[in-house]
Amino acid sequence: MIEIEKKYELSEHDMQIIESTCTLIQESEIKDYYLDTDEYTLFKHQYFLRLRNGRYELKIIDPYDGYGVARAQEIIDEDEINTHLKIFHITIDDTAGKVYIETKRKNFQYEFEGQNFSIDVDMYQYDKRYEIELTMEDDTGIDGEKLIEWLRQHLWLSAPWGINAHKLSTCALHQDIAAYEAITWESIA
């Protein structure tokens, strides 16, 4: 599956709009342990292996386009995850917890331009944010980045995107500075 997503800091204004115009799908609590090697091999290559509520997930991020939009491949099958990790000569068993994130999430949905968008509002131990996500079975040629921005304009959402909108880097900054540097090294270079 291909995900196109953009993360934003959460303002009271945007929260009110999301709650009044979008459909609340569910509320949940998420416990994420982000795993990596002692050398932070995965973080440095934009591979994010996590144990989410007892289940392994791997997100492989395509490089950001400079405007905070990410395209990601998400893998949830352990055998397939290990297949992807082979390029680093590791398996899930060769990793350990580096960053912990505890999140209270409200998942909303909104249909726009014939596409169903997921809007996740996350409150976590150091901050809060929301993300708009479009999920597709394959890269169908839809310009998801433009659709996300059109949706924001349509709903009058105005909160900025920025480093504080990224849970993993924010939590790593507080918990493990070496992990933070590995996650953000491309943006610093």
LINVEN-V561904 format. One record per residue. N is the residue number from 1. SS is DSSP state (A for helix, B for strand, O for the rest). BURIAL is # if it has 24 or more other ideal C-beta (glycine too) atoms within 12 Angstrom, else .. Layout:
# LINVEN-V561904
[[N,SS,BURIAL] [N,SS,BURIAL]]
This chain:
# LINVEN-V561904
[[1,O,.] [2,B,#] [3,B,#] [4,B,#] [5,B,#] [6,B,#] [7,B,#] [8,B,#] [9,B,#] [10,O,#] [11,O,.] [12,A,.] [13,A,.] [14,A,#] [15,A,#] [16,A,.] [17,A,#] [18,A,#] [19,A,.] [20,A,.] [21,A,.] [22,O,#] [23,B,.] [24,B,.] [25,B,.] [26,B,.] [27,B,.] [28,B,.] [29,B,.] [30,B,#] [31,B,.] [32,B,#] [33,B,#] [34,B,#] [35,B,#] [36,B,#] [37,O,#] [38,O,.] [39,O,.] [40,O,#] [41,A,#] [42,A,#] [43,A,#] [44,A,.] [45,O,#] [46,O,#] [47,B,#] [48,B,#] [49,B,#] [50,B,#] [51,B,#] [52,B,#] [53,O,.] [54,O,.] [55,B,.] [56,B,#] [57,B,#] [58,B,#] [59,B,#] [60,B,#] [61,B,#] [62,O,.] [63,O,.] [64,O,.] [65,O,.] [66,O,.] [67,O,.] [68,O,#] [69,B,#] [70,B,#] [71,B,#] [72,B,#] [73,B,#] [74,B,#] [75,B,#] [76,O,.] [77,O,.] [78,A,.] [79,A,.] [80,A,.] [81,A,#] [82,A,.] [83,A,.] [84,A,#] [85,A,#] [86,A,.] [87,A,.] [88,A,#] [89,O,.] [90,O,#] [91,O,.] [92,A,#] [93,A,.] [94,A,.] [95,O,#] [96,B,.] [97,B,.] [98,B,#] [99,B,#] [100,B,#] [101,B,#] [102,B,.] [103,B,#] [104,B,.] [105,B,#] [106,B,#] [107,B,#] [108,B,#] [109,B,#] [110,B,#] [111,B,.] [112,B,#] [113,O,.] [114,O,.] [115,B,#] [116,B,.] [117,B,#] [118,B,#] [119,B,#] [120,B,#] [121,B,#] [122,B,#] [123,B,.] [124,B,#] [125,O,.] [126,O,#] [127,B,#] [128,B,#] [129,B,#] [130,B,#] [131,B,#] [132,B,#] [133,B,#] [134,B,#] [135,B,#] [136,B,#] [137,O,.] [138,O,.] [139,O,.] [140,O,.] [141,O,.] [142,O,.] [143,O,.] [144,A,#] [145,A,#] [146,A,.] [147,A,#] [148,A,#] [149,A,#] [150,A,.] [151,A,#] [152,A,#] [153,A,.] [154,A,.] [155,A,#] [156,O,.] [157,O,#] [158,O,.] [159,O,#] [160,O,.] [161,O,#] [162,O,.] [163,A,#] [164,A,#] [165,A,#] [166,O,#] [167,A,#] [168,A,#] [169,A,#] [170,A,#] [171,A,#] [172,A,#] [173,A,#] [174,A,.] [175,A,#] [176,O,#] [177,A,.] [178,A,.] [179,A,#] [180,A,#] [181,A,.] [182,A,#] [183,A,#] [184,A,#] [185,A,.] [186,A,.] [187,A,.] [188,A,.] [189,O,.]]
